[in-house]
Amino acid sequence: MDPTTPLDLVIKNVRLVRPRRPEVETVDLGVKDGRFALIAPAIPAAGGAAVYDARGRLGFPGVVDAHTHVGIYGPLAEDAGSESWRPR
């Protein structure tokens, strides 16, 4: 991403959990058009139309809900739709 391109959102101080990486990094996330456009140690707040301080909360890019119980309360094929919504 071109560093001069303005971001829609900058999320500061995220403890980022990524697949195949044993460490949890503290980084900033840049969002453009609803997607992560930049992951960096320090993105200037002025680079985003909006800025949110995650205050060390965990971030899981690509994961909508990091706390799930799919397949625990019923067979996986039935439980995978959602824990709170089941097709009738």
Buried (B, 14 or more C-beta within 10 A) or exposed (E): EEEEEEBBBBBBBBBBBBEEEEEEEEBBBBBBEEEBBBBBEEBBEEBBEEBBEBEEEEBEEEEEEEEEEEEEEEEEEEBEEEBEEEEE
